[in-house]
Amino acid sequence: MRDTTGSIPRPAPLGKTAHKASAGATSKASETTLFCIPHAGGSASYYSQFGSFFPGHVTVHALEAAGRGRRFRDPLATSMESISSDLFEQIKPVAGTAPYALFGHSMGALLSLLCVVLAQENHIPLPKALFVSACATPKSFCNKPETPISSLPPEELWRHIAEMGGLPEEIAASREFCEYLEPILYADFTALDNWQPKHISPLPVPITVFLGSQDPLTERKGREWKRLTTRDFSMQSFHGNHFYLQEHWSALAAQITSQLVT
C-alpha cells in the first residue's frame, strides 16, 4: 500500500457533466464515470460546474438523494442505510458495465464509502478509486455529541451551518429557500446523529482524502482513512474551510484526474 501526498497538478482540459436524474446511461469502456455525492442538505446541483474541469474521458455524474433537487417530490430518508442504498441503486447500472469512481464531500464521503461496501457485498465491480472530502472516518461517529445537531432549534442549526462556511449570503437572505432547505438539513443530520457505524474491513480500493486547511477536521483525523484501504492512500490539503472546494474546483478536478490515470 502506497501512502503519498503531492502537489496540486495543473487543471485538466475541459470535460463534461452528466445531468440525468439516474445513472442508467451506459458509459464507454474507455471512460470513467465519477459519481459525486454532496454534503448534508446538499443536492446534485452543487456539482453543476465540476464536470467542466475534467478531461473528456471523465464524466461527472452528481447523484441526487430523495427529497431534494430533481427528486424533491420523493420522501426524505432519515437513515444512512436507506440513503446509501438509494444512491447505490443509481450507481449499479454503470458499475456493472464500466469503470467508475466515487467522490463524496462531508456526509457525502461517508455515503460514498457505504456505497463501496454495498458494491462489495453485492458482488458488483468496485470503483477505481474513492475520494473523500472534509470528513472523518465512520469510527469518529461512534461517539455522539451531548447535543445532536438534529435537535438544535432552527436558529442554532443555521448558525452551525454558517460557522462551517456553508451558508452563502444569497441563501441566508432568502427566507423561502431556507424554508425549503431546513427539513432536508434536519433529515440528513438525523441520519448522521442516529447512525451506528458497523465495522468496515479494509477495502481493496485506493483512497484519497481532501481537506480544507481551516476546517476543524485535522490531518491526523484525515489520515485515519488509511486504515480502510489495502491499496494506495494519499491526502491533499487545500486552503479554505469545510467548503474549501468552492474555491478549488479546477485544482480538485486535476488532482482526481491524476489519481484516475495512475
C-alpha positions as CSV (number, residue, x, y, z in Angstrom):
1,M,0.0,0.0,0.0
2,R,1.5,3.3,-1.1
3,D,1.0,6.5,1.0
4,T,1.6,9.7,-0.9
5,T,1.0,13.4,-0.6
6,G,1.7,15.5,-3.6
7,S,1.5,19.0,-5.0
8,I,-1.7,20.0,-6.8
9,P,-1.3,19.4,-10.6
10,R,-2.4,21.9,-13.2
11,P,-6.1,22.0,-14.1
12,A,-7.2,19.4,-16.7
13,P,-8.8,20.3,-20.0
14,L,-12.5,20.9,-20.2
15,G,-14.7,17.9,-19.9
16,K,-18.4,17.1,-19.3
17,T,-21.0,16.7,-16.7
18,A,-23.9,14.3,-16.7
19,H,-27.2,15.9,-15.7
20,K,-29.6,13.0,-15.8
21,A,-31.6,12.0,-12.7
22,S,-30.5,8.4,-12.7
23,A,-27.3,6.5,-13.6
24,G,-29.0,4.3,-16.2
25,A,-27.0,5.7,-19.1
26,T,-24.1,3.5,-20.3
27,S,-20.5,4.5,-20.3
28,K,-17.9,3.6,-22.8
29,A,-15.2,1.2,-21.5
30,S,-12.5,3.9,-22.2
31,E,-14.3,6.4,-19.9
32,T,-14.6,6.7,-16.2
33,T,-17.8,7.9,-14.5
34,L,-17.1,9.9,-11.4
35,F,-20.2,9.7,-9.1
36,C,-20.4,12.7,-6.8
37,I,-22.4,12.8,-3.6
38,P,-23.0,16.1,-1.8
39,H,-22.9,17.2,1.8
40,A,-25.8,17.2,4.3
41,G,-28.5,19.4,2.9
42,G,-26.9,19.5,-0.5
43,S,-28.2,18.4,-3.9
44,A,-26.7,17.3,-7.2
45,S,-26.7,20.9,-8.4
46,Y,-23.8,21.6,-6.0
47,Y,-21.5,19.9,-8.6
48,S,-23.0,21.7,-11.6
49,Q,-19.7,23.2,-12.7
50,F,-17.4,20.4,-11.6
51,G,-17.5,18.4,-14.8
52,S,-16.2,21.3,-16.9
53,F,-12.8,20.9,-15.3
54,F,-12.2,17.3,-16.3
55,P,-10.8,15.8,-19.5
56,G,-13.2,14.1,-21.9
57,H,-12.6,10.6,-20.6
58,V,-14.0,11.5,-17.2
59,T,-17.8,12.1,-16.9
60,V,-19.0,13.7,-13.7
61,H,-22.4,12.3,-12.6
62,A,-23.8,14.0,-9.5
63,L,-26.2,11.7,-7.6
64,E,-29.4,13.1,-6.2
65,A,-30.8,11.8,-2.9
66,A,-34.5,11.7,-2.3
67,G,-36.4,14.8,-1.2
68,R,-34.3,17.5,-2.9
69,G,-33.4,18.9,-6.2
70,R,-34.7,16.8,-9.1
71,R,-36.3,14.4,-6.6
72,F,-37.9,17.0,-4.3
73,R,-41.3,15.1,-4.5
74,D,-39.8,11.9,-3.1
75,P,-40.0,11.5,0.7
76,L,-36.8,12.3,2.7
77,A,-34.9,9.4,4.2
78,T,-33.6,9.7,7.7
79,S,-31.1,6.9,8.0
80,M,-27.6,6.4,6.5
81,E,-28.6,2.9,5.4
82,S,-31.6,4.0,3.4
83,I,-29.8,6.9,1.8
84,S,-26.8,4.9,0.8
85,S,-29.0,2.0,-0.6
86,D,-30.9,4.5,-2.7
87,L,-27.7,6.1,-4.1
88,F,-26.2,2.6,-4.7
89,E,-29.2,1.7,-6.9
90,Q,-28.3,4.8,-9.0
91,I,-24.7,3.6,-9.4
92,K,-25.3,-0.1,-10.2
93,P,-26.2,0.2,-13.9
94,V,-22.9,1.8,-14.7
95,A,-20.8,0.0,-12.0
96,G,-21.7,-3.4,-13.5
97,T,-20.5,-2.5,-17.0
98,A,-17.9,0.3,-17.0
99,P,-15.1,1.9,-14.9
100,Y,-16.3,4.3,-12.2
101,A,-15.0,6.2,-9.1
102,L,-16.7,7.9,-6.2
103,F,-16.3,11.3,-4.7
104,G,-18.2,12.5,-1.6
105,H,-18.0,15.7,0.4
106,S,-18.6,15.7,4.2
107,M,-21.6,13.5,4.8
108,G,-21.3,12.5,1.1
109,A,-17.9,11.0,1.9
110,L,-19.5,8.6,4.3
111,L,-22.3,7.7,1.9
112,S,-19.7,7.1,-0.8
113,L,-17.9,4.7,1.5
114,L,-21.1,2.9,2.2
115,C,-21.8,2.6,-1.5
116,V,-18.4,0.8,-1.9
117,V,-19.3,-1.6,0.9
118,L,-22.6,-2.3,-0.8
119,A,-20.9,-2.9,-4.1
120,Q,-18.6,-5.4,-2.4
121,E,-21.5,-7.1,-0.6
122,N,-23.5,-7.4,-3.8
123,H,-20.5,-8.7,-5.9
124,I,-20.6,-5.6,-8.1
125,P,-17.3,-4.4,-9.5
126,L,-15.6,-2.0,-7.1
127,P,-14.7,1.6,-8.1
128,K,-11.3,2.5,-9.4
129,A,-10.9,5.0,-6.5
130,L,-12.7,6.5,-3.6
131,F,-12.2,10.3,-3.0
132,V,-13.4,11.5,0.4
133,S,-13.6,15.2,1.2
134,A,-13.7,17.1,4.6
135,C,-14.9,14.1,6.6
136,A,-13.7,11.9,9.4
137,T,-13.9,8.1,9.3
138,P,-17.1,6.3,10.4
139,K,-15.3,5.4,13.7
140,S,-15.4,9.1,14.7
141,F,-19.2,9.0,14.5
142,C,-19.5,6.3,17.2
143,N,-19.0,9.0,19.9
144,K,-22.1,11.1,19.8
145,P,-22.2,14.7,21.0
146,E,-24.3,15.6,24.0
147,T,-26.5,17.8,21.8
148,P,-27.2,16.2,18.4
149,I,-27.3,18.7,15.6
150,S,-30.7,17.4,14.6
151,S,-32.1,18.5,17.9
152,L,-31.0,22.1,17.6
153,P,-33.6,24.8,17.1
154,P,-33.6,26.4,13.6
155,E,-31.7,29.5,14.7
156,E,-28.8,27.4,16.1
157,L,-28.9,25.0,13.2
158,W,-28.4,27.8,10.7
159,R,-25.6,29.3,13.0
160,H,-23.9,25.9,12.8
161,I,-24.1,25.8,9.0
162,A,-22.8,29.4,8.8
163,E,-19.8,28.6,11.0
164,M,-18.8,25.8,8.7
165,G,-18.9,28.1,5.7
166,G,-21.9,26.5,4.1
167,L,-24.3,29.5,4.2
168,P,-23.8,31.8,1.2
169,E,-25.3,35.3,1.6
170,E,-27.9,34.7,-1.2
171,I,-29.2,31.7,0.7
172,A,-29.2,33.4,4.1
173,A,-31.2,36.3,2.6
174,S,-33.8,34.1,1.0
175,R,-36.4,33.0,3.6
176,E,-38.2,30.9,1.0
177,F,-35.1,28.9,0.2
178,C,-34.2,28.5,3.9
179,E,-37.7,27.1,4.5
180,Y,-37.2,24.7,1.6
181,L,-33.7,23.6,2.8
182,E,-34.5,23.3,6.6
183,P,-36.3,19.9,6.5
184,I,-33.6,18.5,4.3
185,L,-30.9,19.5,6.8
186,Y,-32.9,18.1,9.7
187,A,-33.4,14.8,7.8
188,D,-29.7,14.5,6.9
189,F,-28.5,15.4,10.4
190,T,-31.0,12.9,11.9
191,A,-29.4,10.2,9.7
192,L,-25.9,11.1,10.9
193,D,-26.9,11.5,14.6
194,N,-28.7,8.2,14.7
195,W,-26.1,6.3,12.7
196,Q,-24.4,3.4,14.5
197,P,-21.5,2.6,12.1
198,K,-20.7,-1.1,11.7
199,H,-17.1,-2.4,11.4
200,I,-15.7,-2.0,7.9
201,S,-12.7,-4.1,6.9
202,P,-10.1,-2.5,4.7
203,L,-11.2,-2.3,1.1
204,P,-9.2,-3.1,-2.0
205,V,-9.9,0.4,-3.3
206,P,-7.4,3.3,-3.4
207,I,-8.5,6.2,-1.1
208,T,-7.6,9.8,-1.4
209,V,-8.6,12.3,1.3
210,F,-9.1,16.0,0.6
211,L,-9.1,18.6,3.4
212,G,-9.6,22.3,4.0
213,S,-6.7,23.9,5.8
214,Q,-9.0,25.8,8.1
215,D,-11.5,23.0,8.6
216,P,-11.7,21.7,12.2
217,L,-11.0,18.3,10.7
218,T,-7.3,17.8,11.3
219,E,-4.8,16.0,9.1
220,R,-4.4,13.4,11.8
221,K,-8.1,12.6,11.6
222,G,-7.9,12.6,7.8
223,R,-5.1,10.1,7.9
224,E,-7.3,7.6,9.7
225,W,-8.9,6.8,6.4
226,K,-5.7,4.9,5.6
227,R,-6.9,2.1,7.8
228,L,-9.8,1.5,5.4
229,T,-7.8,0.6,2.3
230,T,-5.4,-2.2,1.4
231,R,-4.4,-0.1,-1.7
232,D,-2.8,3.3,-2.2
233,F,-3.6,6.1,0.1
234,S,-3.0,9.8,-0.4
235,M,-4.1,13.1,1.3
236,Q,-4.2,16.6,-0.1
237,S,-4.9,19.9,1.8
238,F,-6.4,22.9,0.1
239,H,-6.6,26.4,1.5
240,G,-10.0,27.1,3.0
241,N,-12.7,26.0,5.4
242,H,-15.1,23.0,5.4
243,F,-16.3,24.1,2.0
244,Y,-12.9,24.8,0.6
245,L,-13.8,23.1,-2.7
246,Q,-16.0,26.0,-3.8
247,E,-12.7,27.9,-4.4
248,H,-10.8,25.0,-5.8
249,W,-12.9,23.1,-8.3
250,S,-10.2,23.2,-11.0
251,A,-7.4,22.1,-8.8
252,L,-9.5,19.4,-7.2
253,A,-10.5,18.0,-10.6
254,A,-6.8,18.0,-11.6
255,Q,-5.9,16.0,-8.5
256,I,-8.7,13.5,-9.1
257,T,-7.8,13.1,-12.7
258,S,-4.2,12.4,-11.8
259,Q,-5.3,9.6,-9.4
260,L,-7.6,8.0,-12.0
261,V,-4.8,7.7,-14.6
262,T,-2.2,6.1,-12.3
